[in-house]
């Protein structure tokens, strides 16, 4: 594998926390969480729909239940991700999204135990320690960040399920069409949230629209880039290890350019907390790497 291939997951890893920062800023400026979910999901749906370009052959419609189930899981993951972003700091939420890999391994344990990495349980233990550090390294801090941690981990559980189903069921339906069907499913489900939105979409303040569009494009773009890297070049292990650095980039972006983007977590949390979050992110990356050994 040419080293340049790893620039794709690296770009995706950097885009993800940037998207989280934009979406959080949009919610602070008045978009509301439900409207943020709907707009973000529809942009993501369009990005995923691009996979239809170049698809060969029709899908196997007898397997349609699998992409629908995957789309439902992905939709729930998206909703919980927005809830996590709204509930707390991006420098807490973004690193925790790396636990998705551990959930994938746990699901694989039940589907195909022979394919489960031997160091899974060690990785799970390191993940628990990493969560403790990212949450603030004290019971009081964990309670304060409890909603963010709970929503982030729950979203990873659903994203892990969707990734597992993509890995084990997409070929039977048709890999490219599987992703398109997933996009149509969670895009359609997003419209069910419209009645629960507070206010009309046309009443969203203009500054909030900027954050919604930029955040949606960043999240959708990184997902498309990662999918292109996995399906176009293979080497899933190396690509996922590089992509897991998104947690580190989340802390780094908040630390160095957060204030410029309207995010003041560094000021509010203080340097000691930010250092613990950075250490926890490093530990989480180590746990993720163990999953692939």
Buried (B, 14 or more C-beta within 10 A) or exposed (E): EEEEBBEBBBBBBBBBBBBBBBBBBBBBBBBBBBBBBBBBBBBBBBBBBBBEEEBEEEBBEEBBEBBBBBBBBBBBBBBBBBBBBBBBBBBBBBBBBBBBBBBBBBBBBEEEEEEBBEBBBBBBEBBEBBBBBBBBBEEEBBEBBEBBBBBBBBBBBBBBBBBBBBBBBBEEBBBBBBBBBBBBBBBBBBEEBEEEBEEEBEEBEEBBBBBBBBBBBBBBBBBBBBBBBBBEBEBBEBBBBBBBBBBBBBBBBBBEEBEEBBBEBBEEBEEEBBEBBBBBBBBBBBBBBBBBE
